[in-house]
Amino acid sequence: MEQIEITLYPNQAEEIEKILEEFQVPYVKTAAESYKVACFHYIITCPGEIAGTLVDMIAKKFDTSQRVNVITHHKTESTISDYLHKFEAFLKEEREPHGDPDISTISAFQSIKDKIKIKKTGPIEGLVAKTDAFLSRKKDIYVMILVATVVALVGLVSNNVAVIIGAMLISPLLGPISSFALNSVLGRQKRIEESLMFGSAMIGSSIVLAAVLTLALSAFYPIEITPEIQSRTEVSPILIVVAVMLGIAGGLALLTAIPEIIVGVAIAVALVPPATTIGIGLGLGSSEIAIGSSLVLLSNIIGMVIGFMVIFLAKGISPRKYYEKQKAKRVLTVNIIVLVLLAVALGVIEVLFG
């Protein structure tokens, strides 16, 4: 179950209550005051399956430019309501464990489902908050990427798969990728640039650190090209296709809030090991290793971004306001063209030199 809270001026209450009546969800309306002006506060509880749709419909009737008008949305720890649990079971097309609701209630549920297009994703603000969090914690994330690089370097040089997987798990590189993809779909140009710059800085730092450590280590004992290092230089056009699929899985993880999927994607796409391998190649003065692992890394990143974009578009993620939708369409079109051209170019290079 999820809860939506709304504070608004009285002149907008009628339109909001019409929407709540359509959804037949329980709510509490309280007369309040803000800045010595009368207002209303609503607390609405509803199944998670319709929360996103409900928030979207309210937001279309809601003037958020006014100081008092606010919508908040969050999950509840627990909810006691047979009516809501029956509603949730109906939306999930499951049999109610405590007995089926009566015929009139079923009809009411069916009427809601027929009249309203149910959107099974949460409000876009939740996604934006998740991706923007990566951009607001730069110092901590830089530390994580450097630690992941050191761990990956140890695993690659010692040919230890378990250690390399550990580096994949603590790598935060999926953050800027998902942020870039989401902000491209929403047309947030400033955030797109921030994501691109931050992601590039993280990868660059990883490569430089790996190169410096490799150069320092090689002064004491020879570093061999292990099978794990070699595997990160093997390019193939299929890499982009696989990365697109993993990007779709990562996007679904963000939309459905299932962290286990993100963990699996982080292991499968393996962004830190090829970045570290580039550094190893540079530290050893091997252009073959550096170029090969660069192609692997770029293939993974481009494929992931495309995959995230595909699932966001498929799930109907877009800005709320009309003029924002037009801007987002232009920004997204340009970014997609650039990504597709890069993907094609990489595929050709990998076919010719793979």
C-alpha positions, 0 to 999 in steps of 0.5 A: 500500500502507498500513501499520497498527501496533498495540501492545496487551496480550497478553490482546487479541492472540488477537482481533486475530490472528483478524481478521488471519487473515480478511484474509490480510494479512502481519504481524510480531508482536514481543514488547515492553514498555511501562511494565515491562509485557509487550505485543505490537507488530504491523506489518501491510501491506495494500492501501489498498482494505482498510486502512480496513475492517481498522482499523475492525474492529480498533478495535471489538475494541480498548480504546483507553482503556488507556495501551499500546493504540495503533493507527497507520495510514499510507501507505507510499512503496513496497512489494515483495510480489508477493502484496500487489500481486496482492491489490491488483489483484484488489480493483481488478478489474484484470489483474495485470501480472506474471501472474495468481495461482494458483487457490488464491490467487484463491479466498483473495482471493475469500473475503475479498471475499465475507466482508468488506464492503470500505469504500473510505474510510480510517479516520475519524481521518484525516479528522478530522486533516485538518479539525482542522488548519484549526482549529489554524493560525488565525494562518496561515489568517487571513493567507491569507484577508486576502491572498486578499481583497486579491488578490480586491479588485484583480481585481474592481476591475480586472476581471481574471479571472486575478487573481480566480482567484488569490485563489480558489486561496489562499483557505482557506475550504473548511477550516471548511466541511468541518470543520463538515460532518464534525463535524456527521456525527460529532456533535462539538459543540465542534468544530462551534462552533469551525468555525462561529466560525472560519469566521464570523470569517474571512468577517467579516475579509474583508468588513471589510478589503475595505470599509476598502480600498474606502473608502480607494481611493475617496478617491483615484479613483472605483471603477467597478462592473465586470462581475466585481463585478456578476456576484457580485451575481447571485442564483439558486436554482440557486446552492445546487444547484451548491454542493451538487454542489461540496460532494460533489466536495470531500468526495470529494477529502477521502476519496480524497486527490486534491488536484486536486479541491479546487483545482477546487472552490475555483475553482468555488465562489468564496467569497472574491470574493463576500465581497470584493464585500460589502465593496466594496458596503459601502465604496461605500455600495451596499446593492444590491451588498452584499445581492446578494453576501451572498445569493450567498455564503450560497447557496454556503456552505449548499450546500457544507455540505450537499454535504459532509454528503451524501457523508460520510453516503453513504460511511458516515462515523460515530463508532465507539462506539454512544453516540457514534453516538446523539449524532451522529444527534441533532446531525446531525438538528438541523443538517440541519433548520436548513440545509434551512430556510436553503436554502429561505428563501434560495431564496425570497428569490432568487426574489422579489428576484433 
